[in-house]
Amino acid sequence: MKVRPPISTRRWVHLPWVEESERLAQESSLRPILGHVLWHRGCQSREGIEGFLTPRLQMLGDPFLLTDLKKAAEVILKAIEGSKRIVIYGDYDVDGMTSTAFFYRFLKRLGAHVDCFLPHRMSEGYGLTLQGVKRCLAEKQPDLLIAVDCATTAIEETQYLQSEGVQVVIVDHHELAERAPFATAFVNPHQDGILTYLASVGLVFKVCHGILKLGENQRKQIDLRDYLDLVALGTVADLVPLIEENRILVQRGLEQITKSQVIGIRALKRVSGIRGEVKASDVGFRLAPRLNAGGRLGDACRSLEVLISDDEVEVERLVQELDQANKERQKIEQAILEEAFQELNLSFLPDSDRVIVLGKRGWHCGVIGIVASRIQKAYHRPTLIIGFDEAGTGKGSGRSVEGCSLVDLLRSCDSHLVTCGGHEMAAGLTVREESFEGFKKAIFEKAESAVQWSALQPTLTLHGKLQGEVVGGKLYSELNRLAPFGQKNSQPVFEIDQLEMTRAPKVFGNNHVKFFFKGEGQEVEAVGFDMADRELKTQGIKLAGVLDWDDYRGQMNVRVIDWKNGV
């Protein structure tokens, strides 16, 4: 079954060549192509280029620039000094779990009386809910509750906590609501309009930095660099932009994952088959899915325990369980995906539908976000996937396209919803089954004005042109200085032409194809996944792809994204 439109429908768009970028590249002892890519990433001075290519922790800004951060640090220090019971209330995704684990490990080192709590996805829902809060109070009896990666919109829940005599500190990066929650300290960068790209685990780093700045004795006990592995895990997994301070934190954090002393991270690397230097893609496609699997299909506490436990035997057992749960998650996801595509084959109208909304009883709400992401990529439409339980309550997850704020689109239809929230590119919702058709009709109508057709036309941005003979290990190493790659700092895609083929193309596996051409001092292998059924004429062919690394063969290759046949 075709699960995406033909990739050849993409329009190739070249970033314009700027002569000034060539001069800057020469002054910085870089290849012109690298200077060109850097120019289009905002590095338009020698200082900008140096700062981007050599990020340092000293470049991080003052944490106290964020509203309430100093107050949050003071409240936490006072709770530690007063031997108060502190509970970290997290979320069940990787950002939420790493935020919780970071705070827990950090406060433990400071001698705090601290515990953790995660809500159950299926019975208590996302974030700070009354069901979760009441269970937390019954089980943990906190004096201070620190909510991480949630609670920005939890007005009723935080008011309830205060009525129960529990002090509340919130550290969250989600979009603001019309009213602020009830909290002694509310740290959210959207209040200030700065650092809004940080994941919650990055904000936890900021708060802990603030605690160390205020506490002289604490500074002597802890090196924050030890926690950067958790920061990198949560930041990459949450798909936030890898720019500015995130770039610094993730680059150093990936180094920390490579040599991590956290037993659970080492075990996750082993079961994921990661050896040597850890890349952002390893986090996104190997480590994060296994951590997420616990919360998606059951209890996220298993994943959290992997990140906070020092019991090697127990951690190894839990990691094996997560690996098995991830395999089960993949099966469930594929089954839902096939059902969704079958429905779209019958109902999707490409000339009129600006948004995709699908819902069904029995679809597992733990995997619908992944399904939404895959459908969005296939159809290039803002996509919402909703799974309804037997009681008729639907939990939905959505992914958007550039130029369409999904959270704003949902809020414009919130009269049909129980709850909604999230970001421009990803959002969640709860809807009753009897309201589903009304919601669907409303969001299709709102999309008529909110989603422009120009945002729905798939394009492929090309960062430059390369002749086949310059492609090789040296160029790969130079381009890899742009890493870590992710949101807002993607791997550059190049048009590669003037190819001298060394062998005939080879079809392998399930619809994959390999090309072989003469590069700089080596034969270069170019791999196109799920592309072998496309028309192929190697004479005069132009490839569009990224320079990548083949761990198995121990050398660079080209990952083909598209091609144009010669005439």
Secondary structure, DSSP 8 states (H G I E B T S, - for coil): ---S--GGG-EEEE----HHHHHHHHHTT--HHHHHHHHTTT--SHHHHHHHHS--GGG---GGGSTTHHHHHHHHHHHHHTT-EEEEE--SSHHHHHHHHHHHHHHHHTT-EEEEE---HHHH-SSS-HHHHHHHHHHH--SEEEEES--TT-HHHHHHHHHTT-EEEEE--S---SS----SEEE-GGGTTSSTT--HHHHHHHHHHHHHHH-HHHHTT--GGGGHHHHHHHHHHTT----HHHHHHHHHHHHHHHT---HHHHHHHHHHT--SS--HHHIIIIIHHHHHHHHHHS-THHHHHHHH---HHHHHHHHHHHHHHHHHHHHHHHHHHHHHHHHHHHH--TTT--SEEEEEET--TTTHHHHHHHHHHHH-S-EEEEEE-TTSEEEEEEE--TT--HHHHHHTTGGG-SEEEE-SSEEEEEEEGGGHHHHHHHHHHHHHHHS-GGGGS-EEEE-EEEEGGG-SHHHHHHHGGG-S-BTTB----EEEES--EEEEEEEETTTEEEEEEE-SSSEEEEEETT-TTS----TT-EEEEEEEEETTTTEEEEEEEEEE---
